[in-house]
Amino acid sequence: MKLLSEDPANYRDAPTEGIRRLLQEESGIPVPRDQPLDTSRIDWIRMGTTVATNALLERKGERMALVITKGFKNLLHIGNQTRPKIFDL
């Protein structure tokens, strides 16, 4: 399921809304937005977001700089978003 990260007209919080919709869809039981979620039937949750990547692409947020000394040069490699084999198992 995919939701907008921000959609204030329809929901306050995208992760909670996604869980609410999935519980409703899988159980067939209505899950009202104005009530706390019953998480007793959830064994695990896997969720991904693109909030940070979108902020970079849209150039939103504060201006900043990253300074790395020679001893931490691997941080540049770890933080690189270039992942040509992202879906390889």
Sequence and secondary structure as in RCSB ss.txt:
>XXXX:A:sequence
MKLLSEDPANYRDAPTEGIRRLLQEESGIPVPRDQPLDTSRIDWIRMGTTVATNALLERKGERMALVITKGFKNL
LHIGNQTRPKIFDL
>XXXX:A:secstr
    S BTTTBS HHHHHHHHHHHHHH S   TTS    TT S       HHHHHHHTT S        GGGTHH
HHHT    TTTT  
